[in-house]
Amino acid sequence: MASDIVAQLADSLAKTGVEDGELSYKGQGRKLDDAQSVEEIVKEIQDFEGLQALRLEGNTVGVEAAQAIAKALETKSDFKRCYWSDMFTGRLRSEIPPALNSLGDALMLAGARLTVLDLSDNAFGPDGVKGIENLLKSTACFTLQELRLNNCGMGIGGGKILAASLTHCHKKSSAEASPLSLKVFVAGRNRLENDGATALAQAFQLMGSLEEVHMPQNGINHAGITALASAMQQNKALRILNLNDNTFTEKGAIAMAQALKHLASVQVINFGDCLVRPAGAKAIAETVSEGLPILKELNLSYGEITEEAALAVAQSVKGKDKLEKLDLNGNCLGEDGCVALKDAMESLNMGEILGTLSDDEGEPEDDEDEDEDDDEEDLEDVDEEELEEEEEEEEEEEEEHSTSKFSTPVSAPRPPDVSSFLSFPSPDKLLKLGANRALLIEQQVDVSDAPKTAEAFLKIASVYKEENRDVKNAVLDSIDALLRKAYSTPSFQGCSFVSSLLVLLGLIKSEDKVKPVLVVPGHLHALEHVVQQDYFPEQSVAVLEAFMSR
């Protein structure tokens, strides 16, 4: 009986995995070198009436193959969504621009109106941005809502090209009374630095429509952060701002705090690992206390924040009834400071939202002269242009040799933490969490919140790979640890967890208009595993089966 339910569960989920109008080859690991290798794909594209989306993630596409696919797309006027991340693995960098040009030209010829363009994890460098430059400037992108270019190695040069293209598109679309209104921008791990970030900030300020900005790990310091702060101030509908692992220092943090005073819709602030320092943290605390009424998450971890500043942050969240998580881990509180912070949050009846303080670095051994920090920042200003010129020269040298280099992901400067993994899940990030990953995830996720637990479950499951034993085991071990803890916690609401799963899988509707996730094979495998475990209640299996069978 149990095996029958599992089979029905997997079959029903598989049917929900493809959105209307979508053709998917995601994660199939195909090596598509020439026209012959894509004959089947080309025919399916040609035969698909009303094609709106094409998924090519997890394959490797050569120039001739891209040209053949492009030819088939030339007649698809209903086309809207390009899911083309991680599709050039092992290709020469010189192959990527002509492949992207072919695909872009086809969409323009078809008269497509794009809403999603995802080219993340392609590591194509500045030349890759040139490969989509014409597309971004065209009428095909007047309707663009999501632009995802995470981990593409764009560099300063690529960032400038991208900014100029978006600016051109906005001006051209505005002249036709349909201004570009980009809502989601993702460009983490791209080495944009100050010049790239500043160029993009100008484009962001012009559009004023952003709701989500994710730009972690880009080597941006206070000059670029200040430019972004000014731009964010003009994007009144901004909900999520993730600038994790850049270098604010006090100047950047204070500028960002001032900008946030104008953004009442912000729900998630991730300034973790940004060196905001005490003065910056206090400025942010002042902004939080005065506004941000629907704030849900505030991450100020690893910022050299001391006890006094951390307590100011704690007091600032008083009365924030929407707040679900406050992360102040990895700062400089000391043992007494950690106790004081926990006591402060408990006194506000908000102790459960305070994340772990396990990585606290302890009180500073001595009070270093803050003037020295200011001197260091002044030196950064003086040397900035010289450093960036050197880096641009290095990029040019890389480009000269790109014909013999393969496209590979840009490695992160440090192993990701759990927060980073859950924000942008990947098999590599999960494995890099190490042998204690299950415990770390268990500590990170608040299992008293069933919807959040369901969301975390699906994010972990999404990176499952049947053919990779290490990843497979890491996913299943992490899920088991998470759900065992959940179902053994008295306050955990199992019915709410299952309901949230069904909502996120798109099987039932929510009054809160929750957007369903894209169902991937990992979700099926994870659910198949979970329903057979002793911690998962039989009645929950029955509920899942009832909805799936419909």
N, C-alpha and C positions, 0 to 999 in steps of 0.2 A: 504493500500500500504506500509506504513512504517513498519507494523508488518511483512509483507511478506519479505521485504528487510532484516530486522533483522534476521528472520528465515534462509534466504539464507546465510546471513553473518556467522551466527553461524555454520551452516552445512558445509560451505566451509572451514572455519577455522579449524573445527574439523578434516577434512580430511587431513589438512596440519600438524597436531600436532604430527604425529608419523613419525620418520625418517625411511628410508629404513632399513629393517632388524631388527627393534626394536619391542620388546614386552613390553608393559607397563601396570603396575598395580599401577602406582603412585597415592598416595593420596587417596586410596580406604578404608583405615582404617580397613583392614582385620586383624583378630586375627588368626594367622596361628600357631597352636600348634603342630599338628602331621601330619602324612602322609595323613590321610583322609581329612584334611582341605585344602590340596594343590593338591588334585587329578585333579581338573580342570586346575590349573596352570601347573602341570606336563605334562598333556596331550597336552596343547597348546605349551609348549616348545618342546615336542617330535615331534609334527606335523609341527613345524615351520622350513621349509627348509631355510638354509642360515642364521640362527639366529646370529645377530651380537651384539645385546644389550638387556639387561634386566633391567627394572626399577622396583624396589621394595620399593622405598621411601614411607614413610607415612603408612606403615603397621607394624605389629609386628610379627617377625619370631622366632619360637622356634627351639630347636636343632633338633627334629625329622622332622619338616617341612623343615628345611634347608638341612638335609640329603636327603630327597626325591627330593627336587629341584636340589640338587647337582647331584644326580644320573641321572636326565634327561639332565643335562648339559655335561655329560661325552662324548657325541658323537658330540658336537657342535664345530667343529674345526675352524669354521669361526668367533667364538665369539671374540669381541674386547672391548666392553664397559660395565663396571659394574656401574650402578647408584644405589648404595645401601646405601644412606644416610638415617638417621632417620628410621631404620627398626628394632630396638630392644627396642622400648619404653615399659617400664613396665617389661622388662625381668630382671632376676637376672644377675648380672655381670658375674657370673660363667657360664652362658649359652652361652655367646657370643663367647669366644674363640673356643669351639668345633664347633659351627655353622659356624664360619668363616673358620676354618680348613677344614671342609667338602666341602664348596664351592670352596675354593682355590685348594684343591686336585683334584676336578672334572675338573677345568679349566686346570690344569697341565696335567691331564690324556687325556683331549680332544686335547691337542696340541694347545690350544688357544694362540693368540698373542695379548695381551691387549694394548690398546691405552689410555683408561680412567679407573681409579679406584677411585670411589667416595664413601667414607665411613664417610662423615661428620655427625655431630650431633648424634653420637651414644654413646658418653660418656663411652667408654669401658675401659679406663685406660691403664696402661702398659701391662696388660694381653691381651687386645684386639690387641695390636701391635704384640704380640707373635703369635696371631691367624692368622696374615697375613705374618709372617716372612718368612715361606717357600715359599709362593707364590711370594713375592718380590724378593727372591733370584733365582727364577726359570727362565727358558727360556720364560715362559709366559709373563714376565715383561721386556724382553730385548727391546721390542718395546714401552714401556710405555711412553706416552707423558704428561699426566695429572694425578697428584696424589693429591687428595683433602681429607684432614683429619681435616677439621675445627671443633672445639668444640668437641674434643674427649677425653679430659682429660688425654692425654698421660703422662704428667709429664716428669721429667728429665729422668727417667728410660726408658720410652717409646720412648723419643726422641733419646736416645742412641741406642736402639734396631733398630729403624727406620734408623738411619744413618748408622749403621753397615750393615743392609740389603741392602741399596742402594749402598753402597761401594762394597759389595760382588757382587751384580748384575752387576755393571759397570765393574769390573775386569773380571768377567766370560764372559760377553757379548763382551768385548773388545778382549778377547782371541779368540773369534769366528768371529772377524772382523765385529761385529755389535754392537758397544758400546751403552750402554744406553744413550739416549739423551732426558732426561726429560725437558719439556718446561714449564709446569705450576706446581707450588708447593703451596698448600694452607694448612696452619696449624695454624690458629688463635685460641686464647683462649684455649691453651693447657698446660699452666704452664711449658713451656720448660725451662725457666730461662737460666742462663749463660751456664751451662754444656750441656744442651740439644741443645741450639742454636750453641754452639761451635762444638759439634759433627756433627751436620747437616752441618755446614759451611765447614767442611772438605770434606764431600760428595759432596756438591755443587761445591767446587773448583775443585774436581776431574772430575766432569761431564762437567762443563763449557758450558752447553747448555741451561740454564734457560732463559726464556723470561718473565715470571711473577713469582713474589715471594710475597706471602701474609702471614705475620706472626704477625698480630696485637695482642695486649693484651696477652703477654706471660711472663711478669715479667723479661724481659731481660734488664740488665743495660750496662754500657759502655764496660765492658770486653767482653760480648757476642756480642754486636753491632760491636765492633772492629773486632772480628773474622768474622762476617758476611760481614763486609766491605771488608775485604781481599778476601773473597770468591767471592763476587759480581764482583770484579774487573776482575775476570777470565771468567765471563759470558758476553761476548762482545755483545750478542744479546738481553740483558735485556731491556725490554720495560716498565714494571710496577714493582715498588718496594713499598710495603705497609707494614710499620713497626709501624703503628699507636698504640699509647698508650703503648709504652715501655719507658724506661728511658735512653735516650742517655747521658745526660749532655754534657758538652762541649767536653770532651774527645771523646765520641762516635760520636758526630756530626762532629767534625773535621776529624776523621778517615773516616767517610762515605763521607764527602765532597771530600777528596782525592781520594777515590775509584771512585766516580762519574766522575772524570776527564777522566777516561778511558772508559766511557760508553756513546758513542755518540748516541745510539739508544733509550735512555730512554725517555719515553713520560709522565709517571705519577710517581710523587714522593709524597708519603703520609707519612710525619713525624709529623703528628698532634699529640698533647698531648704527646710529647716525651721529653719535657724539654730540648730543644736544647740550650736555653739561648742565649744572645747576641753574644758571641764569636762564638758559633756554627752556628748561623744564618749568620753571616758575612762570615764564611768560605764557607758555602753553596752558599751564594750570589756570591762569587768570582768564584766558579766552574760554576755556571749558566751563569755568564757574559762571561766566557771564552769558554764555550762549550754548550753541550746539545741543539743542533740546532733545534730539533723537539719536544721540551718539550711542553706538552699540559696542564698539571696540576701540581701545586706545593702547597702542604699543609704544612704550618708551624704554624698551629694554636695551641693555648694553650701551648706555649713553653717558657713563661717568657721572651719574646723578647721585648726589649725597642725601643723607637722611632728611635734612630740612626741606630740600626741594621735593623729595618723594612724598613727604607728608603734605606738602602744599598740593601736590597732584591728587593725593587721596581726598583731601578736603574739597577739591574742585568738583569731584564727581558726586557730591552729596545731592540727593534729589534727582539724579539721572536714572529714572526708572526704566529706561530702555537699555542701559548699559549691561552688557553680558560678559565683558572681559576687560581686565586691566592688567597689562603686562609690564612689570618693572624689574624683571629678572636681570641678573648680570650687571647690576649697577654697584655703587660703592656705599652701601648702607651700613655694613658691619652687623654683627650679631644683634646688638641692642637695637639698631635701626630697623632690622627685619622684624623684630618683635614689636617695635613701636608702630611700624606700618601695618602689620597684621591686626594689632589692637585697634588702630584707627579705623580700619575697614570694618572690623567687627562692630565697633561702636555705631557705625552707620548702617548696620544690618546688611552689609555688602561684602562680607568676608568671603563668600563663595565665588565671587567673580574675580578675586585677586589670583593671578597665576602663581606658579611656583617661584620661589626665591632661591632655588637650590644652587644657582650659579653666581650668587652674589660675590663680588670681589673683595668685600671687606672695606672698612674705612681706610681712606688714604693715610699712609704712614705719617705724612706731614703735609701741611697746607702749602702746596706749591704756589708760588707767586703768580697770580692771575695775569699780571702784566707780561709774564713770559709767554703765556698763551696768546695774548694780544700781539706781542712781537712776532710770534710764529705766524699768525694770520696775516700780519702786514708783509712778512717775507713772502707768503704765498702770493699776495697781490703783486709784488714786485717781480717775482720769478714766473708768474703764471704764463705770460705770453711766450717766454723762452721755452718753458717746459712743453707747452702745447705745440710749438713749432717743431721741437725735436720729435714729439710723438707723431705729428703729421708726416714728418720725413720717414719715420719708421714704417708708417702705414703705406707710404708710396713705395718703399722698398719691398714690402710684402706683396703689393699689387704687381710689381714688376716680375715677381717670381710665382705669381698665382697660377700660371699655366701648368706648373708641375706640382701644385698642391691640391689636396683633396678637401672637399667640404666636410668639416668636422665641427661638432659643437664646441663653443668656447667654454673652457673649464672655469668654474667658479673659483674665486680666491680663497674660499673656505668651505668646508662641508656644510650643507644646509641644516638648519634646525627643524624641529617638527612644524613650527609655524610656517616656515618656508615651504616645506613639503605639502602641507595641507592647502596652502594658497595656490601653489602650482605643482600638482603631483607629477612625479615621474619615477620610473623604476630606479634610476640612478640615485636620486635623492633618497629614496627609501632605503636602499642598500647602504648608503653613506651614513645613515643614522647609527649604523653599527649593531653589535649584538644585543644591545639594550633597547632596540627600537620599539619593541612591543611595550615595554615599561614606560618609555618616554611618551609614546602616543597615549597610553592609558592615563598618564599624568596630565597631559595637555588638554584632553577632551573632557568637558564637563558632562558627565553622564546623567546628571540630574536634569539636563535639558535634552529631552528625547529627540526633538527635531535636529538639534546640533549633532547628536550622536548618529542619527541617520545620515546626515550630510557627510560626516567624517567617514562613516562606513563606506559610502559610495565613492568617496575620493580615494580611499585606500584601495578599494576593489578595482578602481579604474586602471591601475597600473599592472594588474595581474597579467602574467605571461605564461601560458601553459608550457611552452617549449623551454623556458628558462627556470630551472629548478630553484635557483637561489631566490629569484624574484617571487616565484610562486609560493615558496615556503615563507618568505618574509611577509607577503600579503596575508596569507592564512593565519600565521602566528599573531600578527598584529590585530587582525579582526577578532580572533579568538580571545585575545587578552582584553580588547576593548569591550566586547559583548559579555564576556564572563563577569567583568567588573560591573557592567551596567545592570545585568540581571541579578547580581548579588547585592545591589544597592537598594535599600528599602524604598527610597524616594523615586526610583526609576519607574517610569510609566511605559510598560511594554506595549500597551495598546496604542499609545501615542507614537511610539517608535515605529510600529508597523504602518500606522496611518501616514506618518511622514515619509516612509519609504515609498508607499503607493503614490503619494502626491509627487514626490521627486522623480519617480519613474513614469509619470504621466498617466497613471491608471485611474486616478480619481482627481477631481478638481478641489482646489482650496479656496476658501473665501478670501485668503490673503493674497491671491493671485501669484502663488509661488511658481517660478519658471522651472519646468521639468529639466532634468539633466539629459544629455544624450546617452542613451543606453549603449554600453559597449560589452563585448564578450566577458570582460573581467567581472562585471556585475552579475552575469549569469553564473559563472563559475563560483563566485563568492557565495551567492545565495544557495546554490546547490550544496556547497560545503556546510553552510550555517544551519540549514534546515535539518541536517543529519546529526547535529551536535546535541549533547545532553543538556546544555544550558538553554537551548532555544525551545520555548514552550510548544507543546503539540497544538494548542489552540491557535497560536500565531501561525503555524504552518497551515492550519485549516483556513484561516482568514486569507492568507496569501493565495492559497489554491483557489478559493472561491472567486477572488477578483481576477486572477489570471485566466480562469476557465471561461470567463465571460467574453 
